[in-house]
């Protein structure tokens, strides 16, 4: 997401088609074994830490008793193969010490996932577990805050190197309180061809520009984050959410459940309309000029995107043949044309339309 522009640099319609659209589905599915997301690492820089159900007995209703053969077959054979990348951000340390049946399930099925996102404290807790019990996977992303890195006395480059030699790391993300920050971990990443992305500390700053390598798929206001949903789809055991915040909220209904891959596309877009309406309402009084550009985009999508539930045509601009979802639909009876996928019928009904 480092290469995308901010909303307003191009027309909202072009922005939606290029950087939003169904990109969240064609890029990555982020899986959690819990019906709602939870983490007990206590990282101070985490923008969702105050939302977690820490030591709350009521959270027990979101913990599955186990994973039977039917569930595993559905997940591994009929759901995950639709997605380009499959990652999990579950707190492995918490799982091992409090929910060992989930930890052992991850160990057994580690080849199905890439692992992350470990932030600050969670990296210290999780790195030894990964070295000990995980030999056949990768690390998608590790996040560090500049303030935490400057205080910690551990040899972070060595810890990263030990992990990278066994489980290759794709990317480091840096959360910065200061605009210009450098450290030996960045030298290590560059020397090992590990990607680097940065964003500012959303807990203490509203939307702002950094000098380089900045992730631009969100804005923030008063400690809350407002995400352009073109990056990831969140699956909490058997329920789908568009954002991590919604995946945590016990009162938020999922926008879809397992598993009809055709309905999933239209359900995702309808959920995006509802989410962007919420975002636009919450940002109605923003004074930040950059945030205003995001709000204008959110409002435009909510007002101009129209979704058809009974569609039989998926435009190539929405779902191209270079992702995994496309050929899976072809296997399921959809027909390829130069304009997109169709299910032959009397009348063409597109997945969505965009009004001017």
N, C-alpha and C positions, 0 to 999 in steps of 0.2 A: 504493500500500500504506500510505499515511499514515493512512487512515481506518479501518483494521481494528483491532479490539481485540486485547489479548493473550489467549492461551488461558487459560481459567479464568473469564473475565468472563461467559461464557455456557456452556451445556452443550457438551461435546465434540461431540456429534452435531450440534447446530445450528452450531457453529463449522466443522465439516467441510463441511457442506452449503453454508454461506454464503461461506466464505473459502478453502477448500482444493479438495476435489472434483476437477473437471476444469479448474479456473481456469487452471492453468499452460498448458493446451493452447488454451483459448479466448482467452487474453490475448495471448501473444507467443511467437514462435519466435526464438531467438538463434542465429544461424548463424555457423559458422567454416569456412573453406575447408580447414582442416587436420583430419586424422583424430583428433587430440588437440589440445587448446588449448595455446597457448604465447604468451608475451609477454616481450620483452626490455627493456621500459622501465625496470625497476628501481625502481619507486615504493616508498619505504620503508613506506608505510602499507598496502600491498597484503597482504591476508591469505593470498593464494595464491602470493606471489612465491617462497617457498622451495620450492614444488612444481614450478616450471617447469624444463624441460629446456634450460637455457641452454648454448648452444655444445656440445651433446651430439650426436655423430655418429649415435647410435642413434635420434635423433628423425627422421632422414631417412625412415624407413619410414612416417611419418605425413604426409609431404608429397606431395600428388598431383602427377603429372607434368603434368596439364592437365585441361581440362574439355571433353569432346567434346559434340557436338550432342545425343546421346541423354541425357547427364547434364543438360545445360542445360534440355532440354524437360521432363524429369521434375521437376527442381527448380522451375522457374519456372511450369510449366503445371499440375502435378499435386500439388505439395506445398505450396509457399508460399501458394497461394490459399486454403488451409484456415485460415490464421492471420490474426488481426486485425492484428497488427503484426509486421513482419519487420525485425530489426535484426542488425547484426554488431558484434562487439567486437574483431575482429582488429587486431593492431598494424600499422597501415598503413606506418609508417616502416620497420619490420623487413621487411615484405613488399617494399617498394619497393627496398630496398638489398640484400636477400638472396634474394628470391623474386619477381623482377619479373613473371613470368608470372601470378602470383596478383594482384599489384597492378594490372596492366593489365586483368585480368578484372573486378576490382571497379570500375575506372574505366568499363569498357564497360557494366557492368550496375548502375550506381549507382542508377538509378531503382527498382530492385527492393528496395532496403534503406534503412533509416535507420541512421545511424552513431553510435557511441559504443562502449564507455564509455571515455573518456579520463580518466586520473587523473594529476594533478600533472605529472610529467615528460613523460608521454605527450601531454598537451595541448600542451606547448611543441614537441614533435617533430612532432605531427600537424597542428596548426592551419595552418601554411603549405601543407602538401600539400592539405588540403581546399580552401583558397582558390584554389589553382592548378589543380587537376585535377578538382574536383567542383563542378558547377554545378546539378545536377538532383536533389538529395536533401535530407534533413533531418538534424539532429543530435538523437538521442533524449535522451542524457544525458551530462553532463560532471561528473566528481567531483573535488573538491578537499579536501585535508586542511587544517584550520585552521593547523597548525604550518607546513606548506609555504607556504601563502598569506602568513603573517606574515613569512616570511623572503625570499620572492622579490622582486626589485627591478623586474620587468617591470610594465607597465601592463596588468594583467589585465582591468579593465573595457573598455579599448579593444580588446584582442584578442578578447574575447567579442563586443563590439559589431560589429567587422569581420566576424566569422564569422556572427553572427546575421542581419546584413543580407543575406548571400548564402545562407546555409543556416540556416533558422530552428531555434532550440534549444528543445527541449521542457522540459527540467528540469536544474537544478543539484542535485547531491547533495553534502552537506558531511559529512566525517568529522571528529568533534570529540574532542580530548583534554580540552577544558574544557567544562563543562556549558552555559555561557552565552557565546556568541561572535557577534560581528557584524563586518561588513566592507563595503567599497564594492561588492564583487561581488554581495552580497545586495541592496543598494540598486539596482544595475543590473538584477538579475533581477526585482525587484518592479516597477520602472518599465517593464519590457518584457514583463510578463505571462508570465515564465518561471517554471515551478514550482520550488519548493524543498523538498527533503527532507533529513533529517539522521539520522545514526546515530553512535554513539560509536565510538572507535577500538578495534576488537576485538582488536588485537594487544597492547594494554596494559591493557584493562579487560574484566572479565566483564560479563554482562548487567546493564544499568543503565538508569535513566530520564533522559531529557533534558527540558528544559522545554517544548518545542513542536516541531511539524513532524517528529516522529520516525517513522522506519520501524520497524514492530514485527513484521515477518514472520520474525524469526530471534532466536535467543539465541546466546550464545557462552560458551566456557569454555577457558581456557589457550591462547588464540590460535586456537582452532578455532571455526567457525561452523556452526550447526545450523539449517537453513532449512525453514520451512513451504513446501512446494512448490506454491504457488497462484499463481505469478506468471509463470514462464517455462518453456519447453521448449527444450533445448539440442540443436542439430543440428550435429555435427562431420562435415562432408563428407557422409557417408551413414549416420552412426550417431547414435542419440539417447541423451541422458543427462538425468537430472533436475536435476543441480546442476553448477555450474562446477567444483567440486572433483573430482567424478567424471569430468567432461569432460577434465580434465588427466591423471588417473591412467592410466598405460599398462597397469596390471594390471586395471583395472576394465572388465568387459564392458559393451557398450551394452545398454540394455533393449529396443531395437528398431532396425531398419535400414529403409532405404527399400524399398517403401512400400505398406502396406496400411492405409488410414485407419480401418477398422473394428477390426482387431487392435490398432492403435496405442492406442486408448482403453483396452482391457483390459490391454494390456502396461504402459501407463503407471501404472495403478492398482496392479497387482501389484508393479511396481518401487517404488512409493511405500510399500507395506507393508514390503518388504525394507529400504528405506532407513530408515524410521522405527524398525524393529527395531534396526538398527545404532545409530541415534541414541540410543535408549532405553538400550541397553547401555553406550554410552560415557558417558552422563550419569548412570549409576546411583548414583554417589557424590557428586553435586553437593551443595554446601551453600548455593548461591545460591537464595533463595526464589523469585525470578522464573523462573530457569532450571528449577526444579522443576515449575513450571506447564507449561512447554513439554514437559518429559519426560513428564509425565502425559498430555498430549495425544498425543504420538508413540506412547506405549504403547497408549493407548486405540484409536487408528486401527489399529495393527498387530494388535490382538486382536479388533476388532469389524467390520472391513471385510472382506467376502467378495466375490470377483470371479468372474464366470462368463465363461469363454473363449468359449462358444458362445451368447452372449446374442443376443436378437433384440428387445430393448426398452431404449431409453435414456430414463430419466426426465427430464422437463422441468427438474427441479431440478438435474440434472447438466449438461445441454446445452440451452440455450434458443435461441430463434429469432433472437436479436439478435446472435449471433456468426457468423462465416463458416463454421465447421465444419458447423453445422446445415443450411443450404441446400445445401451440397455433398453431404451425405449424402442429402438429398431428391432431388437430381439423379441420385444413384446407386441410387435405387429404394426408399429408406426412406419410409414413409408417416407423415404428420403426424396426430397426435391431440392432444386437449387435455391428455393426460397425458405426452406425449413422442413420440419416434419409434419406429416398430415395423417389423419385417420380418415379414409375415404367415406364421404357422406354426401347428402344432397346439397348441403350449403356449407361453405367455409365459415367457421367461427373461430377467430383468432384468440389466443390465450389472453391477450390484452390489447387495448388501444390507448394511444396518447393523444388527447385533444390539444389544439394550439392555444 
